[in-house]
Amino acid sequence: MPFVNVKTNTQLNKGRILKLKNAVGEAISLIPGKSEDWLMVGVDQQNIFFKGTEDPAAMIQVQIYGEATKAAMNSLTEKLTEIACECLSVKPERVYVSYMQTPDWGWNGNNF
């Protein structure tokens, strides 16, 4: 049950959003036990200032039910950074990726 939330200040259109969603859907499998089957993706265009400028930037938040190894998260960070570069025209040094792991996750009115 992963949720990946991408926030960016680059211009978004339906094609760019779908390309991003598809790429994130493939990348999530870098965390063992996670797949697009249960993935929720959010994509938001908003004002982002990083290092004092409005140059293209992205904040990618990954939330997962359970835990992942540091190695898996490192692999996913590398891939998500590549995706931001390819799909959003953001330089790698202007991408942040954060993780939240939780033992509690609700779906369909109940918790796992």
CNS distance restraints for C-alpha pairs under 8 A (distance, minus, plus):
assign (resid   1 and name CA) (resid  34 and name CA) 7.07 0.50 0.50
assign (resid   1 and name CA) (resid  38 and name CA) 5.10 0.50 0.50
assign (resid   1 and name CA) (resid  39 and name CA) 5.89 0.50 0.50
assign (resid   1 and name CA) (resid  40 and name CA) 7.77 0.50 0.50
assign (resid   1 and name CA) (resid  64 and name CA) 5.98 0.50 0.50
assign (resid   1 and name CA) (resid  65 and name CA) 5.65 0.50 0.50
assign (resid   1 and name CA) (resid 105 and name CA) 7.85 0.50 0.50
assign (resid   2 and name CA) (resid  28 and name CA) 7.97 0.50 0.50
assign (resid   2 and name CA) (resid  34 and name CA) 7.06 0.50 0.50
assign (resid   2 and name CA) (resid  38 and name CA) 6.72 0.50 0.50
assign (resid   2 and name CA) (resid  39 and name CA) 5.07 0.50 0.50
assign (resid   2 and name CA) (resid  40 and name CA) 6.44 0.50 0.50
assign (resid   2 and name CA) (resid  62 and name CA) 7.04 0.50 0.50
assign (resid   2 and name CA) (resid  63 and name CA) 5.54 0.50 0.50
assign (resid   2 and name CA) (resid  64 and name CA) 4.39 0.50 0.50
assign (resid   2 and name CA) (resid  65 and name CA) 6.49 0.50 0.50
assign (resid   3 and name CA) (resid  39 and name CA) 5.84 0.50 0.50
assign (resid   3 and name CA) (resid  40 and name CA) 4.75 0.50 0.50
assign (resid   3 and name CA) (resid  41 and name CA) 5.72 0.50 0.50
assign (resid   3 and name CA) (resid  42 and name CA) 7.68 0.50 0.50
assign (resid   3 and name CA) (resid  61 and name CA) 7.97 0.50 0.50
assign (resid   3 and name CA) (resid  62 and name CA) 5.89 0.50 0.50
assign (resid   3 and name CA) (resid  63 and name CA) 5.11 0.50 0.50
assign (resid   3 and name CA) (resid  64 and name CA) 6.50 0.50 0.50
assign (resid   4 and name CA) (resid  24 and name CA) 7.91 0.50 0.50
assign (resid   4 and name CA) (resid  39 and name CA) 7.66 0.50 0.50
assign (resid   4 and name CA) (resid  40 and name CA) 6.45 0.50 0.50
assign (resid   4 and name CA) (resid  41 and name CA) 4.89 0.50 0.50
assign (resid   4 and name CA) (resid  42 and name CA) 6.28 0.50 0.50
assign (resid   4 and name CA) (resid  60 and name CA) 6.88 0.50 0.50
assign (resid   4 and name CA) (resid  61 and name CA) 5.61 0.50 0.50
assign (resid   4 and name CA) (resid  62 and name CA) 4.59 0.50 0.50
assign (resid   4 and name CA) (resid  63 and name CA) 6.35 0.50 0.50
assign (resid   5 and name CA) (resid  41 and name CA) 5.76 0.50 0.50
assign (resid   5 and name CA) (resid  42 and name CA) 4.51 0.50 0.50
assign (resid   5 and name CA) (resid  43 and name CA) 5.95 0.50 0.50
assign (resid   5 and name CA) (resid  44 and name CA) 7.83 0.50 0.50
assign (resid   5 and name CA) (resid  60 and name CA) 5.69 0.50 0.50
assign (resid   5 and name CA) (resid  61 and name CA) 5.07 0.50 0.50
assign (resid   5 and name CA) (resid  62 and name CA) 6.57 0.50 0.50
assign (resid   6 and name CA) (resid  41 and name CA) 7.70 0.50 0.50
assign (resid   6 and name CA) (resid  42 and name CA) 6.01 0.50 0.50
assign (resid   6 and name CA) (resid  43 and name CA) 4.79 0.50 0.50
assign (resid   6 and name CA) (resid  44 and name CA) 6.23 0.50 0.50
assign (resid   6 and name CA) (resid  58 and name CA) 6.87 0.50 0.50
assign (resid   6 and name CA) (resid  59 and name CA) 5.94 0.50 0.50
assign (resid   6 and name CA) (resid  60 and name CA) 4.55 0.50 0.50
assign (resid   6 and name CA) (resid  61 and name CA) 6.49 0.50 0.50
assign (resid   7 and name CA) (resid  43 and name CA) 5.98 0.50 0.50
assign (resid   7 and name CA) (resid  44 and name CA) 4.83 0.50 0.50
assign (resid   7 and name CA) (resid  45 and name CA) 5.92 0.50 0.50
assign (resid   7 and name CA) (resid  46 and name CA) 6.80 0.50 0.50
assign (resid   7 and name CA) (resid  58 and name CA) 5.56 0.50 0.50
assign (resid   7 and name CA) (resid  59 and name CA) 5.15 0.50 0.50
assign (resid   7 and name CA) (resid  60 and name CA) 6.31 0.50 0.50
assign (resid   8 and name CA) (resid  43 and name CA) 7.96 0.50 0.50
assign (resid   8 and name CA) (resid  44 and name CA) 6.39 0.50 0.50
assign (resid   8 and name CA) (resid  45 and name CA) 5.10 0.50 0.50
assign (resid   8 and name CA) (resid  46 and name CA) 6.05 0.50 0.50
assign (resid   8 and name CA) (resid  47 and name CA) 7.59 0.50 0.50
assign (resid   8 and name CA) (resid  48 and name CA) 6.75 0.50 0.50
assign (resid   8 and name CA) (resid  56 and name CA) 7.31 0.50 0.50
assign (resid   8 and name CA) (resid  57 and name CA) 5.75 0.50 0.50
assign (resid   8 and name CA) (resid  58 and name CA) 4.38 0.50 0.50
assign (resid   8 and name CA) (resid  59 and name CA) 6.46 0.50 0.50
assign (resid   8 and name CA) (resid  88 and name CA) 8.00 0.50 0.50
assign (resid   9 and name CA) (resid  45 and name CA) 5.40 0.50 0.50
assign (resid   9 and name CA) (resid  46 and name CA) 5.20 0.50 0.50
assign (resid   9 and name CA) (resid  47 and name CA) 5.47 0.50 0.50
assign (resid   9 and name CA) (resid  48 and name CA) 5.53 0.50 0.50
assign (resid   9 and name CA) (resid  54 and name CA) 7.47 0.50 0.50
assign (resid   9 and name CA) (resid  55 and name CA) 7.96 0.50 0.50
assign (resid   9 and name CA) (resid  56 and name CA) 5.86 0.50 0.50
assign (resid   9 and name CA) (resid  57 and name CA) 6.09 0.50 0.50
assign (resid   9 and name CA) (resid  58 and name CA) 6.97 0.50 0.50
assign (resid  10 and name CA) (resid  45 and name CA) 6.74 0.50 0.50
assign (resid  10 and name CA) (resid  56 and name CA) 5.59 0.50 0.50
assign (resid  10 and name CA) (resid  57 and name CA) 7.23 0.50 0.50
assign (resid  10 and name CA) (resid  88 and name CA) 6.40 0.50 0.50
assign (resid  10 and name CA) (resid  89 and name CA) 7.77 0.50 0.50
assign (resid  11 and name CA) (resid  45 and name CA) 7.06 0.50 0.50
assign (resid  12 and name CA) (resid  16 and name CA) 6.07 0.50 0.50
assign (resid  12 and name CA) (resid  17 and name CA) 6.51 0.50 0.50
assign (resid  12 and name CA) (resid  45 and name CA) 6.74 0.50 0.50
assign (resid  13 and name CA) (resid  17 and name CA) 6.17 0.50 0.50
assign (resid  14 and name CA) (resid  18 and name CA) 6.13 0.50 0.50
assign (resid  15 and name CA) (resid  19 and name CA) 6.17 0.50 0.50
assign (resid  16 and name CA) (resid  20 and name CA) 6.16 0.50 0.50
assign (resid  16 and name CA) (resid  87 and name CA) 6.34 0.50 0.50
assign (resid  16 and name CA) (resid  88 and name CA) 7.49 0.50 0.50
assign (resid  17 and name CA) (resid  21 and name CA) 6.06 0.50 0.50
assign (resid  17 and name CA) (resid  43 and name CA) 7.12 0.50 0.50
assign (resid  18 and name CA) (resid  22 and name CA) 6.05 0.50 0.50
assign (resid  19 and name CA) (resid  23 and name CA) 6.21 0.50 0.50
assign (resid  19 and name CA) (resid  87 and name CA) 6.73 0.50 0.50
assign (resid  20 and name CA) (resid  24 and name CA) 6.14 0.50 0.50
assign (resid  20 and name CA) (resid  83 and name CA) 6.99 0.50 0.50
assign (resid  20 and name CA) (resid  84 and name CA) 7.85 0.50 0.50
assign (resid  20 and name CA) (resid  87 and name CA) 5.81 0.50 0.50
assign (resid  21 and name CA) (resid  25 and name CA) 6.03 0.50 0.50
assign (resid  21 and name CA) (resid  41 and name CA) 6.67 0.50 0.50
assign (resid  22 and name CA) (resid  26 and name CA) 6.46 0.50 0.50
assign (resid  23 and name CA) (resid  27 and name CA) 6.19 0.50 0.50
assign (resid  23 and name CA) (resid  83 and name CA) 6.70 0.50 0.50
assign (resid  24 and name CA) (resid  28 and name CA) 6.09 0.50 0.50
assign (resid  24 and name CA) (resid  41 and name CA) 7.96 0.50 0.50
assign (resid  24 and name CA) (resid  80 and name CA) 7.10 0.50 0.50
assign (resid  24 and name CA) (resid  83 and name CA) 7.52 0.50 0.50
assign (resid  25 and name CA) (resid  29 and name CA) 7.74 0.50 0.50
assign (resid  25 and name CA) (resid  35 and name CA) 7.11 0.50 0.50
assign (resid  25 and name CA) (resid  36 and name CA) 4.93 0.50 0.50
assign (resid  25 and name CA) (resid  39 and name CA) 7.07 0.50 0.50
assign (resid  26 and name CA) (resid  35 and name CA) 7.58 0.50 0.50
assign (resid  26 and name CA) (resid  36 and name CA) 6.90 0.50 0.50
assign (resid  27 and name CA) (resid  76 and name CA) 6.65 0.50 0.50
assign (resid  27 and name CA) (resid  79 and name CA) 6.59 0.50 0.50
assign (resid  27 and name CA) (resid  80 and name CA) 7.27 0.50 0.50
assign (resid  28 and name CA) (resid  34 and name CA) 6.15 0.50 0.50
assign (resid  28 and name CA) (resid  35 and name CA) 5.83 0.50 0.50
assign (resid  28 and name CA) (resid  36 and name CA) 6.89 0.50 0.50
assign (resid  28 and name CA) (resid  39 and name CA) 7.97 0.50 0.50
assign (resid  28 and name CA) (resid  76 and name CA) 7.03 0.50 0.50
assign (resid  29 and name CA) (resid  33 and name CA) 7.13 0.50 0.50
assign (resid  29 and name CA) (resid  34 and name CA) 5.21 0.50 0.50
assign (resid  29 and name CA) (resid  35 and name CA) 5.00 0.50 0.50
assign (resid  29 and name CA) (resid  36 and name CA) 7.54 0.50 0.50
assign (resid  30 and name CA) (resid  34 and name CA) 7.64 0.50 0.50
assign (resid  30 and name CA) (resid  72 and name CA) 6.07 0.50 0.50
assign (resid  30 and name CA) (resid  73 and name CA) 7.92 0.50 0.50
assign (resid  30 and name CA) (resid  75 and name CA) 6.64 0.50 0.50
assign (resid  30 and name CA) (resid  76 and name CA) 5.89 0.50 0.50
assign (resid  31 and name CA) (resid  68 and name CA) 6.43 0.50 0.50
assign (resid  31 and name CA) (resid  72 and name CA) 5.27 0.50 0.50
assign (resid  31 and name CA) (resid  73 and name CA) 6.92 0.50 0.50
assign (resid  31 and name CA) (resid  76 and name CA) 7.18 0.50 0.50
assign (resid  32 and name CA) (resid  68 and name CA) 7.51 0.50 0.50
assign (resid  32 and name CA) (resid  72 and name CA) 7.53 0.50 0.50
assign (resid  34 and name CA) (resid  38 and name CA) 7.62 0.50 0.50
assign (resid  34 and name CA) (resid  39 and name CA) 7.92 0.50 0.50
assign (resid  35 and name CA) (resid  39 and name CA) 6.48 0.50 0.50
assign (resid  36 and name CA) (resid  40 and name CA) 7.94 0.50 0.50
assign (resid  47 and name CA) (resid  54 and name CA) 7.71 0.50 0.50
assign (resid  48 and name CA) (resid  54 and name CA) 6.31 0.50 0.50
assign (resid  48 and name CA) (resid  57 and name CA) 6.92 0.50 0.50
assign (resid  48 and name CA) (resid  58 and name CA) 7.87 0.50 0.50
assign (resid  49 and name CA) (resid  53 and name CA) 5.27 0.50 0.50
assign (resid  49 and name CA) (resid  54 and name CA) 4.94 0.50 0.50
assign (resid  49 and name CA) (resid  55 and name CA) 7.58 0.50 0.50
assign (resid  49 and name CA) (resid  57 and name CA) 7.80 0.50 0.50
assign (resid  50 and name CA) (resid  54 and name CA) 6.66 0.50 0.50
assign (resid  50 and name CA) (resid  55 and name CA) 7.59 0.50 0.50
assign (resid  50 and name CA) (resid  57 and name CA) 6.99 0.50 0.50
assign (resid  50 and name CA) (resid  94 and name CA) 7.32 0.50 0.50
assign (resid  56 and name CA) (resid  88 and name CA) 7.95 0.50 0.50
assign (resid  56 and name CA) (resid  89 and name CA) 7.12 0.50 0.50
assign (resid  56 and name CA) (resid  90 and name CA) 5.24 0.50 0.50
assign (resid  56 and name CA) (resid  91 and name CA) 7.47 0.50 0.50
assign (resid  56 and name CA) (resid  94 and name CA) 7.27 0.50 0.50
assign (resid  57 and name CA) (resid  90 and name CA) 5.57 0.50 0.50
assign (resid  57 and name CA) (resid  91 and name CA) 7.40 0.50 0.50
assign (resid  57 and name CA) (resid  94 and name CA) 4.97 0.50 0.50
assign (resid  57 and name CA) (resid  95 and name CA) 5.85 0.50 0.50
assign (resid  58 and name CA) (resid  84 and name CA) 7.13 0.50 0.50
assign (resid  58 and name CA) (resid  90 and name CA) 7.05 0.50 0.50
assign (resid  58 and name CA) (resid  94 and name CA) 6.58 0.50 0.50
assign (resid  58 and name CA) (resid  95 and name CA) 4.89 0.50 0.50
assign (resid  58 and name CA) (resid  96 and name CA) 6.42 0.50 0.50
assign (resid  59 and name CA) (resid  95 and name CA) 5.92 0.50 0.50
assign (resid  59 and name CA) (resid  96 and name CA) 4.88 0.50 0.50
assign (resid  59 and name CA) (resid  97 and name CA) 6.01 0.50 0.50
assign (resid  59 and name CA) (resid  98 and name CA) 7.90 0.50 0.50
assign (resid  60 and name CA) (resid  80 and name CA) 7.86 0.50 0.50
assign (resid  60 and name CA) (resid  95 and name CA) 7.52 0.50 0.50
assign (resid  60 and name CA) (resid  96 and name CA) 6.11 0.50 0.50
assign (resid  60 and name CA) (resid  97 and name CA) 4.69 0.50 0.50
assign (resid  60 and name CA) (resid  98 and name CA) 6.40 0.50 0.50
assign (resid  61 and name CA) (resid  97 and name CA) 5.76 0.50 0.50
assign (resid  61 and name CA) (resid  98 and name CA) 4.91 0.50 0.50
assign (resid  61 and name CA) (resid  99 and name CA) 5.99 0.50 0.50
assign (resid  61 and name CA) (resid 100 and name CA) 7.81 0.50 0.50
assign (resid  62 and name CA) (resid  97 and name CA) 7.38 0.50 0.50
assign (resid  62 and name CA) (resid  98 and name CA) 6.07 0.50 0.50
assign (resid  62 and name CA) (resid  99 and name CA) 4.80 0.50 0.50
assign (resid  62 and name CA) (resid 100 and name CA) 6.28 0.50 0.50
assign (resid  63 and name CA) (resid  99 and name CA) 5.76 0.50 0.50
assign (resid  63 and name CA) (resid 100 and name CA) 4.67 0.50 0.50
assign (resid  63 and name CA) (resid 101 and name CA) 5.90 0.50 0.50
assign (resid  63 and name CA) (resid 102 and name CA) 7.79 0.50 0.50
assign (resid  64 and name CA) (resid  99 and name CA) 7.84 0.50 0.50
assign (resid  64 and name CA) (resid 100 and name CA) 6.38 0.50 0.50
assign (resid  64 and name CA) (resid 101 and name CA) 5.06 0.50 0.50
assign (resid  64 and name CA) (resid 102 and name CA) 6.44 0.50 0.50
assign (resid  65 and name CA) (resid 101 and name CA) 5.97 0.50 0.50
assign (resid  65 and name CA) (resid 102 and name CA) 5.17 0.50 0.50
assign (resid  65 and name CA) (resid 103 and name CA) 5.91 0.50 0.50
assign (resid  65 and name CA) (resid 104 and name CA) 6.74 0.50 0.50
assign (resid  65 and name CA) (resid 105 and name CA) 6.06 0.50 0.50
assign (resid  66 and name CA) (resid 101 and name CA) 5.87 0.50 0.50
assign (resid  66 and name CA) (resid 102 and name CA) 5.47 0.50 0.50
assign (resid  66 and name CA) (resid 103 and name CA) 5.15 0.50 0.50
assign (resid  66 and name CA) (resid 104 and name CA) 7.91 0.50 0.50
assign (resid  67 and name CA) (resid 101 and name CA) 5.68 0.50 0.50
assign (resid  67 and name CA) (resid 102 and name CA) 7.20 0.50 0.50
assign (resid  67 and name CA) (resid 103 and name CA) 7.89 0.50 0.50
assign (resid  68 and name CA) (resid  72 and name CA) 6.33 0.50 0.50
assign (resid  68 and name CA) (resid  73 and name CA) 6.65 0.50 0.50
assign (resid  68 and name CA) (resid 101 and name CA) 7.76 0.50 0.50
assign (resid  69 and name CA) (resid  73 and name CA) 6.32 0.50 0.50
assign (resid  70 and name CA) (resid  74 and name CA) 6.00 0.50 0.50
assign (resid  71 and name CA) (resid  75 and name CA) 6.22 0.50 0.50
assign (resid  72 and name CA) (resid  76 and name CA) 6.18 0.50 0.50
assign (resid  73 and name CA) (resid  77 and name CA) 5.99 0.50 0.50
assign (resid  74 and name CA) (resid  78 and name CA) 6.23 0.50 0.50
assign (resid  75 and name CA) (resid  79 and name CA) 6.31 0.50 0.50
assign (resid  76 and name CA) (resid  80 and name CA) 5.93 0.50 0.50
assign (resid  77 and name CA) (resid  81 and name CA) 6.02 0.50 0.50
assign (resid  77 and name CA) (resid  97 and name CA) 6.33 0.50 0.50
assign (resid  78 and name CA) (resid  82 and name CA) 6.39 0.50 0.50
assign (resid  79 and name CA) (resid  83 and name CA) 6.19 0.50 0.50
assign (resid  80 and name CA) (resid  84 and name CA) 6.16 0.50 0.50
assign (resid  80 and name CA) (resid  97 and name CA) 7.85 0.50 0.50
assign (resid  81 and name CA) (resid  85 and name CA) 6.29 0.50 0.50
assign (resid  81 and name CA) (resid  92 and name CA) 5.92 0.50 0.50
assign (resid  81 and name CA) (resid  95 and name CA) 6.39 0.50 0.50
assign (resid  81 and name CA) (resid  97 and name CA) 7.93 0.50 0.50
assign (resid  82 and name CA) (resid  86 and name CA) 6.17 0.50 0.50
assign (resid  82 and name CA) (resid  92 and name CA) 7.30 0.50 0.50
assign (resid  83 and name CA) (resid  87 and name CA) 5.70 0.50 0.50
assign (resid  83 and name CA) (resid  88 and name CA) 7.63 0.50 0.50
assign (resid  84 and name CA) (resid  88 and name CA) 5.09 0.50 0.50
assign (resid  84 and name CA) (resid  89 and name CA) 6.62 0.50 0.50
assign (resid  84 and name CA) (resid  90 and name CA) 5.80 0.50 0.50
assign (resid  84 and name CA) (resid  91 and name CA) 7.89 0.50 0.50
assign (resid  84 and name CA) (resid  92 and name CA) 7.69 0.50 0.50
assign (resid  84 and name CA) (resid  95 and name CA) 7.42 0.50 0.50
assign (resid  85 and name CA) (resid  89 and name CA) 4.74 0.50 0.50
assign (resid  85 and name CA) (resid  90 and name CA) 4.58 0.50 0.50
assign (resid  85 and name CA) (resid  91 and name CA) 5.69 0.50 0.50
assign (resid  85 and name CA) (resid  92 and name CA) 6.39 0.50 0.50
assign (resid  86 and name CA) (resid  90 and name CA) 7.62 0.50 0.50
assign (resid  90 and name CA) (resid  94 and name CA) 6.49 0.50 0.50
assign (resid  90 and name CA) (resid  95 and name CA) 7.19 0.50 0.50
assign (resid  91 and name CA) (resid  95 and name CA) 7.11 0.50 0.50
assign (resid 104 and name CA) (resid 111 and name CA) 6.62 0.50 0.50
assign (resid 104 and name CA) (resid 112 and name CA) 6.57 0.50 0.50
assign (resid 105 and name CA) (resid 111 and name CA) 5.43 0.50 0.50
assign (resid 105 and name CA) (resid 112 and name CA) 5.80 0.50 0.50
assign (resid 106 and name CA) (resid 110 and name CA) 5.34 0.50 0.50
assign (resid 106 and name CA) (resid 111 and name CA) 3.98 0.50 0.50
assign (resid 106 and name CA) (resid 112 and name CA) 6.17 0.50 0.50
assign (resid 107 and name CA) (resid 111 and name CA) 6.13 0.50 0.50
assign (resid 107 and name CA) (resid 112 and name CA) 7.57 0.50 0.50
